[in-house]
Each structure stands twice: as C-alpha cells, then as structure tokens.
C-alpha cells in the first residue's frame, strides 16, 4: 500500500494520501438496495440507507487510491466492496478517470454503470503527495 487515508499529520511512511471530503452520487433507491444487502454489524446494528452514501464514498476513494498507485496514468478500473465493521456487498466495477495535480497526485472521478451489483454510482476524491513522507 502506497497511500494512507486521511491527513498525513503523523504518518511519514506513505508518499500519498487520499483526502475527503469525498463526493458521491447515487440514488436513494441504490442506497436502500445496498443497505438491505449489507451484513449485520456489531451488536446487531444494521446500517441505514442514509448512512450508505458516506461509507460507499470512502470505499471508492480507498479502492481508487490503492489502484491508482499501480496504474501507468490516472485512469483505470477498480472493484469496490462496501466495508466498515462488516464487509459486503460487492458494488461492482468502477472506471476511474483522473487529472494530474501539481504535486504529482490526481483528482479522480470513478463511475459505475447500473448492473446486478448496484445502481449507477459516481464518486470523486483527491490523491495528494504527503509533504511529511520520508523515503
């Protein structure tokens, strides 16, 4: 892994980090469908549909950042699974397109067309160089 999610305040180990605020676009119907298929979490809690978009946005950003460090450019495919305390369901394949940033990172947009896994979903995030990274 060559990135860390969140701010690089005390983390010198990774050259890249993926930051929020993540942006997400999905229908309420898609969020309800994902929530119905999400496994029960700790203490019998079941994630509500209104909580799904934030979780999915983070999953897209982290999956995209993991894949981005392996791509030859800023575009490529990722598979995304909803995760949290529990994992699932699989949301499908997203195609990401990005624009390079001055620091060497990228501004990425990842889109999933509706299929049997989930409805249409688009997520946006930024990958930035970690100013505290020490190689």
FENWO-V700885 format. One line per field, one symbol per residue. ss: DSSP state (H for helix, E for strand, C for the rest). burial: b if it has 24 or more other ideal C-beta (glycine too) atoms within 12 Angstrom, else e. A space follows every 10 residues. Layout:
BEGIN
ss->???
burial->???
END
This chain:
BEGIN
ss->CCEEECCCCC CCCCCEEEEE EEEEEECHHH HHHHHHHCCC CHHHCCCCHH HHHHHHHHHH HHHHHHHHCC CCCCCEEEEE EEECCCEEEE EEEEEEEEEE CCCCCEEEEE EECCCCCCCC EEEEEEEEEC CCCCC
burial->eebbbeebee eeebbbbbbe ebbbebeeeb bebbbebbee eeeeeebeee ebbbbbbbbb bbbbbbbbbe eeebebebbb bbbbeeebbb bbbbbbbbee eeeebbbbbb bbeeeebbbe bbbbbbbbbb eeeee
END
